[in-house]
Amino acid sequence: MIKRRMWRLLALLFAFSLVAAACGGGDDDADDGAGETDTETTAAASDDEAMDEEMAEEEDDEGATGALGGAAAEEDIEAAVAGEDEEDEMTEEEMEEEEMFDRSTLEGIFEEAAARRAKTVAELTAAMESGEYGVGDDGVLRGPAGFEIDVSACPDDWSNTTGITDSQVRIGHTTAQSGNLAAYGNIAYGWENYFNWMNDNDPIMVGGSPRDLVLVVKDDAYVAAQTIEFVDELIEAENVFSILTLGSPNTLAVYDKLNEECIPQPFVMTGHPAWGDPVNHPWTTGLQMSYSTESILWGAWIKENLADLLPVKVAGLVMDNDFGLAYELGFEEWAHANSDVVSEYLPVRHDPAAPTLTNEMTTVAAFEPDVFISMTAGNPCLLAIQEAGQNGLIDDIRAKGGALFTPSVCKGIEAYMKPAGDFANDWWIVGGGIKDSTDPKYTSEPFIAFINDNLEAGGLDPAVSLYATGYMFGYPYGEALRVAADLPGGLNRTNFILAVRAIDMYHPQALDGINAQLNGAADAYFIEGSDFSKFDAGAQTWNIIGEIVDVNGRSTNCAWDKDNGGCR
């Protein structure tokens, strides 16, 4: 308890010192308050030529990024998988922070969250009051690491406070609560459950008075054309502050418009690499690990663990839409660059609405792969496991000493693994670094227990882990809203996106060793790490095998260009 009080005092002193530096300090003082990225970009005049050459080299590299944009460099990921990655040394301040809070209690988790918010608010406030961040006289919003939005280009009828009423903050959400991927619609119910808890226990304050967070949900059935219609409705008729979308094709269909309309679209429910584009789509961010990173992790695992079989034949079951395409392109590019690891790669596509996958999985089995990777989502993940068991693919691959992978988006035990019975045993997953709330290993943890208690109190079954996934998205959303509400000018859209782009938090649903942060235009991916886990059908649990891999801050930005095959 003494340590916690000391930390709160230190946080307050830190906040006051930053504000004082911004208000009364000279240029040198202001520089001291700059972030690491800002310091690195302030080079001496004698270094200008070398710096220009280095930037030119980086631009050449970015121009050739291809589908693997949105992921860290292949050598970084492979080194991490092999256990050779050099971890950044913790600063003395970071080590003190680790010791200050008791993450084994809900109180300690919430105290750490409050302290981290206070620190972020202090840093942003100091930069805003010095004129470094915030909306300048030129109409440009500036933030960390060169992040910019030209707010003067927003529509004439745009308002910074749309969606904030005398009693509410209205947030729009498009999702699939019907159709083949209807299970993902449960995320919205969990998200709403968390917001209800916030409203009742620790509400967002606007101008000194509480506001209820209200979720306005539209069921698009995972049909992109319907998403477009509902986004128009949310903008024109529902008076929403921000919009959250689910699904890669759905989000790609509307993110141009939402950015043109200057509407915040953070933490979208998809891991497509396109959300790492702070220059062309500054109002949009992702949350979960990029599918490009997942693709490289599959390859790195094969290289590290199947050395005796190399080169291997790999078959992928690919959902035939923008979601599946991100996986297909990512792994295809990695395989092409690593022909000594993958001799042949066969992607077999399926209709997202297909009721069965018998024909597609028959084609996969006939290819006689050494490795099978399911690159699909929702119920097709379950169907793929069942078909692989019934047509002998599982037995054939294991007889060779190969492996079968299900994708990170289908980690849910209750929804996808348990119904497959014994066929699900020993499947691998690059799990995205997130805990399954129904996994026996985690149910007694304080935040997971907090989630499950809240779900039950709200009439939702805690056995449905996708409800808890709503907390995975809702928790950082709430943290960003709280930071924005405490910035100069209070809660508004520009403060909110500034808070999102500066977020640095401990996410209690992430595995130990997984960082959760963004840094302006420099680091556009919130989670960049994962576990490698193997499913135990008897115990109904994912067993983590080996070390957690985290390449935080090393994923390249991605300006998505579907017509030309990926990121540019």
C-alpha positions as CSV (number, residue, x, y, z in Angstrom):
1,M,0.0,0.0,0.0
2,I,2.9,2.4,0.8
3,K,4.4,1.7,-2.6
4,R,1.1,2.5,-4.3
5,R,0.7,5.8,-2.4
6,M,4.3,6.7,-3.3
7,W,3.5,6.0,-7.0
8,R,0.4,8.2,-6.9
9,L,2.4,11.0,-5.4
10,L,5.2,10.5,-8.0
11,A,2.6,10.5,-10.8
12,L,1.1,13.8,-9.5
13,L,4.6,15.4,-9.2
14,F,5.5,14.2,-12.7
15,A,2.3,15.7,-14.0
16,F,2.9,19.1,-12.3
17,S,6.5,19.2,-13.5
18,L,5.4,18.6,-17.1
19,V,2.7,21.2,-17.0
20,A,5.1,23.7,-15.4
21,A,7.7,23.0,-18.1
22,A,5.1,23.6,-20.8
23,C,3.8,26.8,-19.3
24,G,7.0,28.6,-18.1
25,G,10.0,26.7,-19.4
26,G,12.3,27.8,-22.2
27,D,13.1,25.9,-25.4
28,D,15.5,23.6,-23.6
29,D,12.9,22.7,-21.0
30,A,10.4,21.9,-23.7
31,D,12.8,19.6,-25.4
32,D,13.3,17.7,-22.2
33,G,9.6,16.8,-22.2
34,A,9.7,15.4,-25.7
35,G,9.2,11.7,-26.3
36,E,11.9,9.4,-27.5
37,T,10.8,9.6,-31.1
38,D,10.8,13.4,-31.1
39,T,14.3,13.4,-29.7
40,E,15.6,11.0,-32.3
41,T,14.2,13.2,-35.1
42,T,16.0,16.3,-33.8
43,A,19.4,15.8,-35.4
44,A,22.3,18.2,-35.5
45,A,22.8,20.1,-38.7
46,S,26.0,18.2,-39.4
47,D,24.0,15.0,-39.5
48,D,21.4,16.2,-42.0
49,E,23.1,14.6,-45.1
50,A,23.5,11.2,-43.4
51,M,19.9,11.4,-42.1
52,D,18.5,12.2,-45.6
53,E,20.3,9.2,-47.0
54,E,19.0,6.9,-44.3
55,M,15.4,8.2,-44.8
56,A,15.8,7.6,-48.6
57,E,16.8,4.0,-47.9
58,E,13.8,3.6,-45.5
59,E,11.5,4.9,-48.2
60,D,12.9,2.5,-50.7
61,D,12.3,-0.3,-48.3
62,E,8.7,0.9,-47.6
63,G,8.0,1.0,-51.3
64,A,8.8,-2.7,-51.5
65,T,6.9,-3.7,-48.4
66,G,4.3,-5.8,-50.2
67,A,1.8,-7.9,-48.3
68,L,4.1,-8.2,-45.3
69,G,3.7,-4.6,-44.4
70,G,2.0,-4.4,-41.0
71,A,4.5,-6.9,-39.6
72,A,7.9,-6.6,-38.0
73,A,10.9,-7.5,-40.1
74,E,11.2,-11.2,-40.7
75,E,14.5,-11.5,-39.0
76,D,13.1,-9.8,-35.8
77,I,10.3,-12.3,-35.7
78,E,12.4,-15.3,-36.4
79,A,14.9,-14.3,-33.8
80,A,12.2,-13.9,-31.3
81,V,10.7,-17.3,-32.1
82,A,14.2,-18.9,-31.8
83,G,14.7,-17.2,-28.4
84,E,17.5,-15.0,-29.8
85,D,15.7,-11.7,-29.6
86,E,17.4,-9.1,-27.5
87,E,14.9,-7.6,-25.1
88,D,15.0,-3.9,-24.5
89,E,16.4,-3.2,-21.1
90,M,13.9,-1.7,-18.7
91,T,14.5,1.8,-17.4
92,E,14.7,2.4,-13.7
93,E,11.3,4.2,-13.9
94,E,9.8,1.2,-15.7
95,M,11.2,-1.2,-13.1
96,E,9.7,0.9,-10.3
97,E,6.3,0.9,-12.1
98,E,6.4,-2.9,-12.3
99,E,7.0,-3.1,-8.5
100,M,4.4,-0.4,-7.6
101,F,1.3,-2.3,-8.5
102,D,-0.2,-5.6,-7.5
103,R,-1.6,-7.1,-10.7
104,S,-2.9,-10.1,-8.6
105,T,-5.8,-7.9,-7.3
106,L,-8.4,-6.0,-9.1
107,E,-7.6,-2.9,-7.0
108,G,-4.0,-3.1,-8.1
109,I,-5.0,-3.4,-11.8
110,F,-7.3,-0.3,-11.6
111,E,-4.7,1.7,-9.6
112,E,-2.1,1.0,-12.3
113,A,-4.6,2.0,-15.0
114,A,-5.3,5.3,-13.2
115,A,-1.6,6.1,-12.8
116,R,-0.8,5.3,-16.4
117,R,-3.7,7.5,-17.5
118,A,-2.4,10.3,-15.3
119,K,1.0,10.1,-16.8
120,T,-0.4,10.1,-20.4
121,V,-2.7,13.1,-19.6
122,A,0.3,15.0,-18.1
123,E,2.5,14.4,-21.1
124,L,-0.2,15.3,-23.6
125,T,-1.4,18.3,-21.7
126,A,2.2,19.7,-21.5
127,A,2.7,19.2,-25.2
128,M,-0.8,20.8,-26.0
129,E,-0.2,23.8,-23.8
130,S,3.2,24.4,-25.3
131,G,1.6,24.3,-28.8
132,E,3.5,21.1,-29.8
133,Y,0.3,18.9,-29.8
134,G,-3.3,19.7,-30.4
135,V,-5.1,21.6,-33.1
136,G,-3.0,24.6,-34.2
137,D,-4.0,27.9,-35.8
138,D,-3.4,26.2,-39.1
139,G,-6.2,23.7,-38.4
140,V,-3.8,20.8,-38.1
141,L,-4.0,18.3,-35.2
142,R,-0.6,17.2,-34.1
143,G,0.4,14.4,-31.8
144,P,3.2,12.0,-31.0
145,A,5.9,11.0,-33.4
146,G,4.8,13.2,-36.2
147,F,1.1,12.2,-36.1
148,E,-1.0,14.8,-38.0
149,I,-4.6,15.3,-39.2
150,D,-5.7,18.3,-41.2
151,V,-8.9,19.1,-39.4
152,S,-9.6,22.1,-41.7
153,A,-10.3,19.5,-44.4
154,C,-13.1,17.9,-42.4
155,P,-16.7,18.5,-43.8
156,D,-18.2,21.9,-43.3
157,D,-20.9,20.5,-41.0
158,W,-18.4,18.5,-38.9
159,S,-18.4,19.0,-35.2
160,N,-15.7,18.0,-32.7
161,T,-18.4,17.1,-30.1
162,T,-21.0,15.2,-32.2
163,G,-22.4,12.3,-30.3
164,I,-21.9,13.9,-26.8
165,T,-25.2,14.9,-25.4
166,D,-26.2,16.2,-21.9
167,S,-26.5,12.6,-20.7
168,Q,-24.7,10.3,-23.2
169,V,-21.7,9.6,-25.3
170,R,-23.1,7.7,-28.3
171,I,-20.9,5.1,-30.0
172,G,-21.9,3.3,-33.2
173,H,-21.0,-0.3,-33.9
174,T,-21.6,-2.5,-36.9
175,T,-21.2,-6.2,-36.4
176,A,-22.5,-9.6,-37.4
177,Q,-25.3,-10.9,-35.2
178,S,-26.8,-13.0,-37.9
179,G,-25.4,-15.1,-40.8
180,N,-22.5,-17.5,-40.9
181,L,-20.3,-15.4,-38.5
182,A,-23.1,-14.5,-36.1
183,A,-21.0,-15.8,-33.1
184,Y,-18.8,-12.7,-33.4
185,G,-21.9,-10.6,-32.6
186,N,-21.5,-11.7,-29.0
187,I,-18.5,-9.4,-28.7
188,A,-20.9,-6.4,-28.9
189,Y,-23.0,-7.8,-25.9
190,G,-19.8,-8.1,-23.8
191,W,-18.6,-4.7,-24.8
192,E,-22.0,-3.2,-23.8
193,N,-21.8,-5.1,-20.5
194,Y,-18.5,-3.4,-19.7
195,F,-19.8,0.0,-20.6
196,N,-22.8,-0.6,-18.4
197,W,-20.4,-1.4,-15.5
198,M,-18.5,1.9,-16.2
199,N,-21.8,3.9,-16.3
200,D,-22.9,2.5,-13.0
201,N,-19.5,2.5,-11.2
202,D,-17.0,4.8,-12.7
203,P,-18.6,7.0,-15.5
204,I,-16.9,9.2,-18.0
205,M,-17.0,12.8,-16.8
206,V,-17.7,15.6,-19.3
207,G,-17.6,19.1,-18.0
208,G,-17.8,17.8,-14.4
209,S,-20.9,15.7,-14.9
210,P,-21.2,12.0,-15.8
211,R,-22.2,10.7,-19.2
212,D,-23.5,7.3,-20.0
213,L,-21.7,5.4,-22.7
214,V,-24.3,4.2,-25.1
215,L,-23.6,1.6,-27.8
216,V,-25.7,1.9,-31.0
217,V,-25.5,-1.6,-32.6
218,K,-26.3,-2.4,-36.2
219,D,-26.3,-6.0,-37.5
220,D,-24.7,-6.1,-40.9
221,A,-24.6,-9.9,-41.0
222,Y,-20.9,-9.6,-42.2
223,V,-22.1,-8.2,-45.5
224,A,-20.0,-5.2,-46.5
225,A,-22.8,-3.6,-48.6
226,Q,-24.9,-3.6,-45.5
227,T,-22.1,-2.1,-43.4
228,I,-22.0,0.8,-45.8
229,E,-25.7,1.5,-45.4
230,F,-25.5,1.3,-41.6
231,V,-22.5,3.5,-41.4
232,D,-24.4,6.1,-43.3
233,E,-27.3,5.7,-40.9
234,L,-25.1,6.0,-37.9
235,I,-23.6,9.2,-39.3
236,E,-26.8,10.8,-40.5
237,A,-29.4,9.7,-38.1
238,E,-27.9,8.2,-34.9
239,N,-25.7,11.2,-33.9
240,V,-22.6,9.0,-32.9
241,F,-19.3,10.2,-31.6
242,S,-17.3,7.4,-33.0
243,I,-17.8,4.1,-34.9
244,L,-16.4,0.7,-34.4
245,T,-16.6,-1.9,-37.2
246,L,-16.2,-5.7,-37.2
247,G,-14.7,-7.6,-40.1
248,S,-12.0,-6.9,-42.7
249,P,-14.1,-6.5,-45.8
250,N,-16.6,-4.5,-43.8
251,T,-14.0,-2.1,-42.4
252,L,-12.3,-1.7,-45.8
253,A,-15.6,-0.8,-47.3
254,V,-16.1,2.2,-45.0
255,Y,-12.8,3.4,-43.6
256,D,-12.1,5.8,-46.5
257,K,-15.5,7.5,-45.8
258,L,-15.0,7.6,-42.0
259,N,-11.6,9.2,-42.4
260,E,-13.0,11.7,-44.9
261,E,-15.8,12.5,-42.5
262,C,-13.2,12.8,-39.6
263,I,-15.0,10.3,-37.4
264,P,-12.9,8.3,-34.9
265,Q,-12.7,4.6,-35.8
266,P,-10.3,3.1,-33.3
267,F,-9.7,-0.5,-32.2
268,V,-11.6,-2.0,-35.1
269,M,-12.5,-5.7,-34.6
270,T,-10.1,-7.2,-37.2
271,G,-6.4,-7.8,-37.5
272,H,-6.0,-6.7,-41.1
273,P,-2.7,-4.9,-41.6
274,A,-4.4,-2.0,-43.3
275,W,-5.3,-0.4,-40.0
276,G,-1.7,0.5,-39.5
277,D,-1.9,3.5,-41.7
278,P,-1.6,6.7,-39.6
279,V,-0.9,8.9,-42.6
280,N,-3.7,8.1,-45.0
281,H,-6.2,6.8,-42.4
282,P,-5.3,8.6,-39.2
283,W,-8.8,8.2,-37.6
284,T,-8.6,4.4,-37.9
285,T,-6.6,2.0,-35.7
286,G,-6.6,-1.7,-35.0
287,L,-6.3,-3.6,-31.7
288,Q,-5.4,-7.2,-32.3
289,M,-2.2,-8.6,-33.8
290,S,-1.9,-8.0,-37.5
291,Y,-2.6,-11.0,-39.8
292,S,0.7,-10.2,-41.5
293,T,2.6,-10.8,-38.2
294,E,0.6,-14.0,-37.8
295,S,1.6,-15.2,-41.3
296,I,5.3,-14.7,-40.5
297,L,4.9,-16.4,-37.2
298,W,3.5,-19.5,-38.9
299,G,6.4,-19.6,-41.2
300,A,9.0,-18.9,-38.4
301,W,7.4,-21.7,-36.3
302,I,7.7,-24.2,-39.2
303,K,11.3,-23.2,-39.8
304,E,12.2,-23.6,-36.2
305,N,10.2,-26.7,-35.3
306,L,10.0,-28.9,-38.4
307,A,13.6,-28.8,-39.4
308,D,13.7,-32.6,-40.2
309,L,10.9,-32.2,-42.7
310,L,12.1,-29.2,-44.6
311,P,11.1,-28.1,-47.2
312,V,7.5,-28.8,-46.5
313,K,4.3,-28.6,-48.4
314,V,1.7,-26.3,-46.9
315,A,-2.0,-26.1,-47.6
316,G,-4.2,-23.2,-46.5
317,L,-8.0,-23.0,-46.3
318,V,-8.7,-19.4,-47.1
319,M,-11.9,-17.5,-46.7
320,D,-12.5,-15.9,-50.1
321,N,-12.7,-12.2,-49.1
322,D,-10.5,-9.4,-48.0
323,F,-9.9,-11.0,-44.6
324,G,-8.7,-14.3,-46.1
325,L,-6.7,-12.5,-48.7
326,A,-4.6,-10.7,-46.0
327,Y,-3.6,-14.1,-44.7
328,E,-3.1,-15.7,-48.1
329,L,-0.9,-12.8,-49.4
330,G,1.1,-12.7,-46.2
331,F,2.0,-16.3,-46.0
332,E,2.5,-16.6,-49.8
333,E,5.0,-13.8,-49.7
334,W,6.8,-15.4,-46.8
335,A,6.9,-18.8,-48.5
336,H,8.2,-17.3,-51.7
337,A,11.1,-15.7,-49.8
338,N,11.8,-19.0,-47.9
339,S,11.7,-21.7,-50.6
340,D,14.1,-23.7,-48.5
341,V,11.4,-23.9,-45.8
342,V,8.2,-24.2,-48.0
343,S,8.5,-26.1,-51.2
344,E,4.9,-25.8,-52.2
345,Y,2.0,-23.7,-51.0
346,L,-1.6,-24.4,-52.0
347,P,-4.3,-21.9,-50.9
348,V,-7.8,-23.4,-51.2
349,R,-10.5,-20.7,-51.0
350,H,-14.0,-21.1,-49.8
351,D,-17.2,-19.0,-49.9
352,P,-17.7,-17.2,-46.6
353,A,-21.3,-18.3,-46.6
354,A,-20.7,-21.9,-47.5
355,P,-22.6,-24.3,-45.2
356,T,-20.1,-27.1,-45.6
357,L,-16.4,-27.3,-46.5
358,T,-16.3,-30.9,-47.6
359,N,-15.1,-30.2,-51.2
360,E,-12.5,-27.7,-50.2
361,M,-11.0,-29.9,-47.4
362,T,-11.0,-32.9,-49.8
363,T,-8.9,-30.8,-52.2
364,V,-6.6,-30.0,-49.2
365,A,-6.2,-33.7,-48.3
366,A,-5.5,-34.7,-51.8
367,F,-2.5,-32.3,-51.9
368,E,-1.0,-34.4,-49.0
369,P,0.5,-31.4,-47.1
370,D,2.9,-31.6,-44.3
371,V,1.4,-28.5,-42.7
372,F,-2.2,-27.3,-42.8
373,I,-3.2,-23.7,-41.9
374,S,-6.8,-22.7,-41.5
375,M,-7.0,-19.0,-42.7
376,T,-10.7,-18.5,-42.1
377,A,-13.0,-17.3,-39.4
378,G,-16.1,-18.1,-37.4
379,N,-18.0,-21.4,-37.9
380,P,-15.7,-22.4,-40.8
381,C,-12.9,-22.8,-38.3
382,L,-14.9,-25.5,-36.5
383,L,-15.9,-27.1,-39.9
384,A,-12.3,-27.2,-41.0
385,I,-11.3,-29.2,-37.9
386,Q,-14.2,-31.6,-38.2
387,E,-13.5,-32.2,-41.9
388,A,-9.8,-32.7,-41.3
389,G,-10.6,-35.4,-38.8
390,Q,-13.2,-37.1,-40.9
391,N,-11.2,-37.2,-44.2
392,G,-8.0,-38.4,-42.5
393,L,-6.0,-35.2,-43.0
394,I,-5.2,-35.0,-39.3
395,D,-3.9,-38.6,-39.1
396,D,-1.9,-38.2,-42.4
397,I,-0.1,-35.0,-41.3
398,R,0.7,-36.2,-37.8
399,A,2.1,-39.5,-39.2
400,K,4.6,-37.3,-41.1
401,G,5.5,-35.3,-38.0
402,G,3.8,-32.2,-39.4
403,A,1.3,-29.7,-37.8
404,L,-2.1,-28.2,-38.2
405,F,-2.9,-24.6,-37.3
406,T,-6.2,-22.8,-36.6
407,P,-6.2,-19.0,-36.8
408,S,-5.9,-16.5,-33.9
409,V,-9.5,-15.3,-34.6
410,C,-10.8,-18.8,-33.6
411,K,-9.1,-19.2,-30.3
412,G,-12.4,-19.4,-28.4
413,I,-12.6,-22.8,-26.7
414,E,-16.4,-22.9,-26.3
415,A,-17.2,-21.7,-29.8
416,Y,-14.6,-23.5,-31.9
417,M,-12.6,-26.1,-30.1
418,K,-14.9,-27.9,-27.7
419,P,-17.6,-28.7,-30.4
420,A,-14.9,-30.4,-32.5
421,G,-14.3,-33.0,-29.8
422,D,-11.2,-35.1,-30.0
423,F,-10.5,-33.9,-33.5
424,A,-9.4,-30.6,-31.9
425,N,-6.7,-32.2,-29.8
426,D,-3.1,-31.0,-30.5
427,W,-4.0,-28.3,-33.0
428,W,-1.6,-25.3,-32.9
429,I,-2.4,-21.7,-32.8
430,V,-0.6,-18.4,-33.0
431,G,-3.0,-17.1,-30.4
432,G,-2.5,-13.3,-30.6
433,G,-1.4,-13.0,-27.0
434,I,-4.9,-12.9,-25.5
435,K,-6.3,-15.0,-22.7
436,D,-9.5,-17.1,-23.3
437,S,-11.8,-16.2,-20.4
438,T,-13.1,-19.8,-20.3
439,D,-9.7,-21.4,-20.1
440,P,-9.3,-23.0,-16.6
441,K,-5.8,-21.5,-16.3
442,Y,-7.2,-18.0,-16.2
443,T,-10.7,-18.1,-14.7
444,S,-9.4,-17.3,-11.2
445,E,-7.4,-14.3,-12.3
446,P,-8.9,-11.1,-10.8
447,F,-9.8,-9.3,-14.1
448,I,-11.1,-12.5,-15.8
449,A,-13.2,-13.2,-12.6
450,F,-14.4,-9.6,-12.7
451,I,-15.5,-10.1,-16.4
452,N,-17.3,-13.3,-15.7
453,D,-19.0,-12.0,-12.6
454,N,-20.2,-8.9,-14.6
455,L,-21.4,-11.1,-17.5
456,E,-23.4,-13.3,-15.2
457,A,-24.9,-10.3,-13.4
458,G,-26.0,-8.9,-16.8
459,G,-27.7,-12.2,-17.8
460,L,-24.9,-13.3,-20.1
461,D,-23.3,-16.8,-20.0
462,P,-19.6,-16.6,-18.9
463,A,-19.0,-19.8,-20.8
464,V,-19.3,-17.9,-24.0
465,S,-15.8,-16.4,-24.3
466,L,-16.7,-14.0,-27.1
467,Y,-18.6,-12.0,-24.5
468,A,-15.3,-11.5,-22.7
469,T,-13.7,-10.5,-26.0
470,G,-16.0,-7.5,-25.8
471,Y,-14.0,-6.4,-22.7
472,M,-10.8,-6.9,-24.7
473,F,-12.0,-4.1,-27.0
474,G,-14.0,-2.1,-24.5
475,Y,-11.3,-1.8,-21.8
476,P,-8.8,0.2,-24.0
477,Y,-11.7,2.1,-25.5
478,G,-12.7,3.2,-22.0
479,E,-9.1,4.1,-21.1
480,A,-8.8,6.3,-24.1
481,L,-12.1,8.0,-23.4
482,R,-11.0,8.8,-19.9
483,V,-7.7,10.3,-21.0
484,A,-9.4,12.4,-23.6
485,A,-11.9,13.7,-21.1
486,D,-9.0,14.9,-18.9
487,L,-7.2,16.8,-21.6
488,P,-7.5,20.6,-22.2
489,G,-10.9,21.1,-23.9
490,G,-12.3,17.9,-22.4
491,L,-13.8,15.0,-24.4
492,N,-14.0,15.6,-28.1
493,R,-13.1,13.8,-31.2
494,T,-9.6,15.3,-31.7
495,N,-8.7,14.7,-28.1
496,F,-10.0,11.1,-28.3
497,I,-7.9,10.2,-31.4
498,L,-4.9,11.9,-29.7
499,A,-5.4,9.8,-26.6
500,V,-5.7,6.6,-28.8
501,R,-2.5,7.4,-30.7
502,A,-0.7,7.9,-27.4
503,I,-2.1,5.0,-25.5
504,D,0.3,3.0,-23.3
505,M,-1.5,0.6,-21.0
506,Y,-1.4,-2.7,-19.2
507,H,-4.1,-4.8,-20.7
508,P,-5.2,-7.4,-18.1
509,Q,-6.5,-9.8,-20.8
510,A,-3.2,-9.9,-22.5
511,L,-0.6,-12.6,-21.6
512,D,2.4,-11.6,-19.6
513,G,5.0,-10.2,-21.9
514,I,2.6,-8.6,-24.4
515,N,2.7,-4.9,-24.7
516,A,-0.3,-2.7,-25.5
517,Q,0.5,0.7,-26.9
518,L,0.5,3.0,-29.8
519,N,2.9,5.9,-30.6
520,G,1.5,8.4,-33.1
521,A,2.8,7.9,-36.7
522,A,5.7,5.8,-35.5
523,D,4.0,2.7,-34.0
524,A,0.5,2.1,-35.4
525,Y,-0.1,-1.4,-34.1
526,F,-1.5,-1.8,-30.6
527,I,-0.6,-5.5,-30.0
528,E,2.4,-7.0,-31.9
529,G,3.0,-10.2,-30.1
530,S,1.7,-13.7,-29.6
531,D,1.9,-17.1,-27.9
532,F,2.3,-20.4,-29.6
533,S,-0.2,-22.7,-28.1
534,K,-1.4,-26.3,-28.5
535,F,-4.9,-27.4,-27.6
536,D,-5.5,-30.1,-25.0
537,A,-9.0,-31.4,-25.8
538,G,-9.1,-33.4,-22.5
539,A,-8.5,-30.5,-20.3
540,Q,-10.1,-28.0,-22.7
541,T,-7.2,-25.6,-22.5
542,W,-4.6,-24.0,-24.7
543,N,-1.1,-24.9,-23.4
544,I,1.5,-22.3,-24.2
545,I,4.6,-23.9,-25.7
546,G,7.8,-22.0,-25.6
547,E,8.3,-18.2,-25.0
548,I,5.9,-15.4,-25.7
549,V,7.0,-13.5,-28.8
550,D,6.6,-9.7,-28.8
551,V,8.0,-7.4,-31.4
552,N,6.4,-4.3,-30.0
553,G,7.1,-1.1,-32.0
554,R,8.8,-2.9,-34.9
555,S,5.9,-3.4,-37.3
556,T,6.0,-1.3,-40.4
557,N,3.1,0.9,-41.4
558,C,0.8,-0.3,-44.1
559,A,-0.8,1.7,-46.8
560,W,-3.1,-1.0,-48.1
561,D,-3.3,-1.5,-51.9
562,K,-5.4,-4.4,-52.7
563,D,-5.2,-4.0,-56.5
564,N,-1.4,-4.3,-56.3
565,G,-1.1,-7.1,-53.8
566,G,-0.8,-5.7,-50.3
567,C,0.9,-2.9,-48.4
568,R,2.8,-0.1,-50.0
